[in-house]
């Protein structure tokens, strides 16, 4: 099976939270009391609704969704149903997908942690072009990770995402230039080696490393 998306496709690889049976059975592993259980369920539902809302804004622009079986029920009878393209991909397949697609999308969870998620690094590391909601998610901390004007463009609403997608689908040179800069940023600032060196520097500054 050829899992590389066509050049006019958007890539989405992140599955929505499981909205089906089995959710309540998983709550005890994630919570110690009723309030925590309710919070957990609310976060799952908010994440599901946000992802569907964001993706619907670009459903007619060549979007293809790869993900867990739960996606099938989540998008049933919605504009996203024709966008469902296949199962969730293993890392090697996802790497090929990110690199071959014109645009990959990232949607963070609704509860900010002031950090990145895996896709913020995976797509640039694969040489792909990413549009992320990192700025909405990480706020003033965003420049620590990527520059939204020259490396990874950031959206704050579905409408803004649609405008960015339309703009970048028609500007291959700019996409390639930004993807290259984001790739170089990952290698320079966000590799395992660079992070380890940063940790050593922090320990030295704190007098815990000589």
Buried (B, 14 or more C-beta within 10 A) or exposed (E): EEBEBEEEBBBBBBBBBBEEEEBEEEBEEEBEEEEEBEBBBEBBBBBBEBBBEBBBBBBEBBBBBBBBEBBEEBBEEEBBBEBBBBBBBEEEBBBBBBBBBBBBBBBBBBEEEEEBBEBBBBBBBBBBBBBBBBBBBBEEBBEEBBBBEEBBBBBEEBEBBBEBBEEBBEEEEBBEBBBBBBBEBBEEEBEEEEEEEEEEEEEEEEEEEE
